[in-house]
Amino acid sequence: MSLEQLIADYGYLAILIVTFIEGETIVILAGVAAHLGYLELHWVIATAVAGSFSGDQLWYYIGRHWGPRIIAKRLSWQEGAQKVYKHLHKHQYWLILTFRFYYGLRNVTPFVVGSAHIPRLRFFTLNLIGAIAWAIIFAYVGYGLGEAASQLFIEDFKRYGLYLLGGLVLVGIAIWLTTLILHRRKARQHGLK
């Protein structure tokens, strides 16, 4: 099975799963794939919205039910939670709308917002609006990168476009692994769980 076929067959599923957990890298890559014609841009955006929104809703509800107890037991989460609480009290609506764009706070924010017992409907509405904006922005960034690359390599773009996409995937994985390793090292150095 070729890479083109893998992207066509499983691209949307991959977007849904990865954006449920994290996401901007795959949305950018999917935007590039949409420019190459392997995916449809509007479905990339819709899938990214669905994955990101539902993942953050899940973390919100987990935080709402068990957040304070979990944060109290996990010392490594307390610093991030305190940052979110501080911003939440000052700029609640803005934080919920834009938390996806804050590196280092993105994953913990819906959990902490839930533990702060922000009203369900408020989080649902602002989370949905934020997910839509986030998905559109990153999908179009990827689409624009694909277009810029095609302008540079007009004749060879179809031939080398998949290599570009594969290279971007490898870079995304390397960044994710490096970040994960650095966070774990930092937690171990501070004697945190």
Beta strands, then each sheet from edge to edge (+ up, - down):
end
